[in-house]
Amino acid sequence: MSAPRTRYLVVRILEACNADCFMCGYALSQDAYRFTLEDFQVLLAQTPATGIGYVRFTGGEPLLHRQILDLVRTGSAAGMRMSIITNGALLPQMIDALREAGLSQAVVSVDGASADTHNAYRNTPGLFERCVEGLAMARERGVLTRVNTVVGPHNYEEMPRLQRLVTDLDVARWELAAIKLGRPIAYRNPAHVRAVCDPIYEADPASLLIPFGKRFYGDAPDEQERFFKTGITPRPTPPACHLVGDVIYLDAKEGRGFGCSLLPHRSVDESGDGACLRTPSGWQLDTDEYRAHVARFRVAGPLVCTGCSPIAAGYSDLVARSTPVPTWCF
């Protein structure tokens, strides 16, 4: 029997954001909610029993949290490998303090291969320049770097140039995730999408960084047909999703947990609205309601989920093939 996999705890620590991305519901949010250090300490006490070894903070923009350094430092001191997902605006000025606090990985969102395009997509002047600077500084300081790219009809033709950029920046991992806007996304020429993007996935990994996980439009012909006809992104291969439960996504403001970081961004009908993890006795990462939620989506996910990501689907398929899951594979 194989050893249990190390689990991820992903915490949405705030909703506030300093970017104006057209595809995001948190654009320029001024929401006042902040996840507290005390709440985090309660969760950390439960990590040995739940098998959690990775913690990732998301938002909104996590670097706007005034206690972000204390949160990273506390998690690192408890033996967690700490990560943040950031738009990059504040990364250059904060990376030294983050590294000193124990940050292991910086995940930066980059959607265009140039300042002209990325800054337009994110509606934030100067953002591309700060992303590139922050990624370079993080790598120089020994922090693992990853780039997340939201790709759609507006920018897929830029992806070969972006591949060269992330390679030149010595980024460790790169994800291309299909844009999701709550409505069908139409590509006028699917054959052209494949002609532009297939070489990205088929490039020589010795010379170019290959996106990890499945293609954003699917690997198999049936996945690609479903994606281009209906907009449904590639799913884990049935009969089971092996990512669900390996991830605990905590929407701290709402007090609800999900077995996957994609589910909280879907409709209640699709996600089941997760499970309540803020109980009368305090935060609990392992409840009967949460286990039932995970059991449901382990089976139903490959059949009903419409918003999976390439890395989630790819992670599940690695596990299904009994392939060892690399560090920071999600």
C-alpha positions in Angstrom: 0.0 0.0 0.0 1.3 3.4 -0.9 2.0 6.1 1.7 -0.8 8.7 2.3 -0.3 11.8 0.1 0.5 15.1 1.8 -2.6 17.3 1.7 -3.1 21.0 0.8 -4.9 23.6 2.9 -5.9 26.6 0.7 -7.3 29.5 2.7 -9.0 32.5 1.2 -7.8 35.1 3.7 -9.5 38.2 2.3 -11.6 39.4 -0.6 -9.9 42.8 -1.0 -7.9 43.4 -4.2 -5.8 46.1 -5.8 -6.2 44.9 -9.4 -9.1 45.4 -11.8 -9.1 42.1 -13.7 -12.1 41.8 -16.1 -12.7 38.1 -15.3 -12.7 38.4 -11.5 -15.5 39.0 -9.1 -13.0 40.5 -6.5 -11.7 43.2 -8.8 -10.8 46.4 -6.8 -12.8 44.9 -3.8 -12.6 47.0 -0.6 -14.1 44.2 1.5 -13.1 44.6 5.1 -12.9 40.9 6.1 -9.5 39.5 7.2 -8.7 36.0 8.3 -7.0 36.2 11.7 -3.7 34.8 13.0 -5.7 33.3 15.9 -7.9 31.4 13.5 -4.9 30.1 11.6 -3.3 28.9 14.8 -6.5 26.8 15.6 -6.2 25.2 12.1 -2.5 24.5 12.4 -3.2 22.5 15.6 -5.2 20.2 13.4 -2.7 19.7 10.6 -0.9 16.6 12.1 -4.2 14.7 12.3 -5.4 15.7 8.9 -2.1 15.1 7.0 -1.7 18.7 5.8 1.8 19.7 4.8 1.1 22.5 2.3 -0.7 25.8 3.0 -1.6 28.3 0.3 -3.1 31.7 0.9 -5.4 33.2 -1.7 -7.8 36.1 -2.0 -8.5 38.7 -3.3 -4.9 39.8 -3.0 -3.1 38.1 0.0 -0.3 40.7 0.1 -2.9 43.3 1.2 -3.4 41.4 4.5 -1.5 43.4 7.2 -0.7 40.2 9.0 0.5 38.2 5.9 4.1 38.0 7.2 3.0 36.8 10.6 0.7 34.2 8.9 3.5 32.9 6.7 5.9 32.9 9.6 3.5 31.0 11.9 2.7 28.4 9.3 6.4 27.9 8.5 7.3 27.5 12.1 4.6 24.8 12.4 6.3 22.8 9.6 4.1 23.8 6.8 5.4 24.6 3.3 3.9 28.0 2.7 2.6 29.5 -0.6 0.7 32.5 -1.8 -1.2 33.3 -5.0 -0.7 37.0 -5.9 -1.3 39.4 -8.8 2.3 40.5 -8.3 1.8 44.2 -7.7 3.4 44.2 -4.2 5.7 41.2 -4.7 9.0 43.1 -5.5 8.8 45.2 -2.3 7.7 42.3 -0.1 9.7 39.3 -1.3 12.6 39.7 1.0 10.3 39.8 4.1 8.3 36.9 2.8 11.3 34.8 2.2 12.6 35.6 5.7 9.2 34.6 7.1 9.5 31.2 5.4 7.7 31.5 2.1 8.3 28.4 0.0 6.4 29.2 -3.2 5.1 32.4 -5.0 2.3 31.8 -7.5 2.0 34.8 -9.8 -0.9 35.5 -12.2 0.4 36.5 -15.7 -2.0 36.5 -18.7 -0.1 38.3 -21.4 3.4 38.1 -22.9 3.9 41.9 -22.7 3.1 44.9 -20.6 0.7 46.2 -23.3 -1.5 43.1 -23.2 -1.2 41.9 -19.6 -1.8 45.3 -18.1 -4.8 45.7 -20.4 -6.3 42.3 -19.4 -5.8 43.1 -15.7 -6.7 46.8 -16.1 -3.7 47.7 -13.9 -0.9 49.9 -15.3 2.6 48.7 -14.4 1.4 45.3 -13.2 3.3 43.2 -15.8 6.6 44.9 -15.0 6.1 44.2 -11.3 5.2 40.6 -12.0 8.4 40.0 -14.0 10.5 41.8 -11.4 8.9 39.9 -8.5 9.3 36.5 -10.2 13.0 37.2 -10.9 13.6 38.3 -7.3 11.8 35.3 -5.8 13.8 32.9 -7.9 17.1 34.6 -6.9 16.1 34.3 -3.2 15.3 30.6 -3.5 11.6 30.8 -3.5 9.9 28.5 -5.9 8.0 30.3 -8.6 4.9 29.4 -10.5 2.9 31.3 -13.1 -0.9 30.9 -13.4 -2.3 32.0 -16.8 -6.0 32.5 -17.5 -6.3 31.7 -21.2 -9.2 32.4 -23.6 -10.1 33.7 -27.0 -8.6 37.0 -26.1 -5.0 35.8 -25.5 -4.4 32.2 -26.7 -2.2 33.4 -29.6 0.2 35.0 -27.1 0.9 31.7 -25.3 4.0 30.7 -27.4 5.6 34.1 -26.5 4.5 33.7 -22.8 6.1 30.2 -22.8 9.4 31.7 -23.8 9.1 34.4 -21.1 8.4 32.0 -18.3 11.2 29.8 -19.5 13.6 32.7 -19.5 12.5 33.7 -16.0 13.3 30.1 -14.9 9.8 29.6 -13.5 9.4 26.2 -11.9 5.8 25.5 -12.9 3.3 27.0 -15.3 -0.4 26.4 -15.6 -2.7 27.4 -18.5 -6.3 27.4 -17.2 -9.3 28.2 -19.4 -11.1 31.4 -18.6 -14.5 30.9 -17.0 -17.0 33.8 -17.1 -20.3 32.1 -16.0 -21.3 31.9 -19.7 -20.2 29.8 -22.7 -16.9 30.9 -24.1 -16.8 30.6 -27.9 -13.7 30.0 -30.0 -14.3 30.8 -33.6 -11.6 28.4 -34.9 -10.8 25.5 -32.6 -8.4 24.1 -35.2 -6.4 27.3 -34.9 -6.4 27.1 -31.1 -4.9 23.6 -31.4 -2.4 24.7 -34.0 -1.1 27.5 -31.8 -1.2 25.7 -28.5 -0.5 22.0 -29.2 3.3 22.9 -29.8 3.4 24.5 -26.4 2.6 21.1 -24.7 4.7 19.1 -27.2 7.8 21.3 -26.9 11.2 19.9 -25.8 11.2 20.3 -22.0 14.9 20.7 -22.1 14.5 24.0 -23.8 11.0 25.3 -22.9 8.8 25.1 -19.8 5.8 22.9 -20.5 2.5 23.7 -18.7 1.7 21.0 -16.2 -1.6 19.1 -16.0 -3.9 18.6 -19.0 -4.2 20.9 -22.0 -6.6 23.7 -21.1 -8.9 22.4 -23.9 -8.3 18.8 -23.1 -6.0 16.0 -24.1 -8.4 13.4 -25.5 -10.6 14.0 -28.6 -13.8 13.8 -26.5 -12.5 16.3 -24.0 -11.6 18.7 -26.8 -15.0 18.3 -28.5 -16.8 19.0 -25.2 -14.7 22.0 -24.5 -15.1 23.7 -27.8 -18.8 22.9 -28.1 -20.0 23.5 -24.5 -17.1 25.2 -22.7 -16.8 22.4 -20.1 -13.1 22.2 -19.2 -11.2 18.8 -18.9 -12.1 16.7 -16.0 -10.4 13.9 -14.1 -10.7 10.6 -15.9 -13.6 8.5 -14.4 -14.4 6.7 -12.3 -13.0 9.0 -9.5 -11.5 12.4 -8.8 -8.4 11.7 -6.6 -7.8 15.4 -6.0 -11.0 15.9 -4.0 -10.0 15.6 -0.3 -6.3 15.9 -1.0 -7.2 19.7 -1.0 -9.2 21.5 1.7 -10.3 24.9 0.5 -11.4 27.1 3.3 -13.5 30.2 2.5 -12.8 31.7 5.8 -15.2 34.6 5.6 -18.2 32.2 4.9 -16.8 29.5 7.2 -17.3 26.9 4.5 -14.9 24.2 3.3 -14.6 22.5 -0.1 -12.7 19.4 -1.2 -11.3 21.2 -4.2 -10.3 24.8 -4.8 -12.4 25.0 -8.0 -15.7 24.1 -6.4 -16.2 27.3 -4.3 -16.2 29.3 -7.6 -19.1 27.2 -9.1 -22.8 27.6 -8.5 -24.4 26.2 -5.4 -26.2 23.6 -7.6 -22.9 22.4 -8.9 -20.7 22.7 -5.8 -23.2 21.6 -3.1 -22.1 24.7 -1.2 -19.3 22.7 0.5 -19.5 22.0 4.2 -19.6 24.2 7.3 -16.2 24.1 9.0 -16.9 27.0 11.5 -18.7 24.9 14.1 -20.1 26.0 17.5 -17.0 24.6 19.1 -14.6 26.4 16.7 -12.9 25.6 13.4 -12.9 21.9 12.4 -11.1 20.7 9.3 -12.5 17.1 9.6 -16.3 16.9 10.1 -19.0 14.4 9.0 -20.5 17.0 6.7 -17.1 17.6 5.1 -16.4 13.9 4.6 -19.8 13.4 3.0 -19.1 16.3 0.7 -15.7 14.8 -0.3 -17.2 11.3 -0.8 -19.9 12.8 -3.1 -17.5 14.7 -5.4 -14.9 11.9 -5.5 -17.4 9.9 -7.5 -19.5 12.7 -9.1 -16.7 15.1 -10.0 -15.6 13.5 -13.2 -19.2 13.4 -14.4 -20.7 16.7 -13.3 -18.0 19.3 -12.7 -17.9 22.0 -15.3 -15.1 24.2 -14.0 -12.1 21.9 -13.4 -8.6 23.0 -14.0 -5.8 21.4 -15.9 -3.7 20.8 -12.8 -6.6 19.3 -10.8 -7.5 17.0 -13.6 -3.9 16.1 -14.2 -3.2 15.5 -10.5 -6.1 13.1 -10.3 -5.0 11.2 -13.4 -1.4 10.9 -12.0 -2.8 9.3 -8.8 -5.0 7.0 -10.9 -2.0 5.7 -12.7 -0.2 5.2 -9.4 2.4 7.8 -10.5 4.2 9.5 -7.6 2.8 13.0 -7.1 5.7 15.6 -7.2 6.2 18.3 -4.7 3.9 21.3 -5.2 2.0 19.3 -7.9 -1.1 21.3 -7.1 
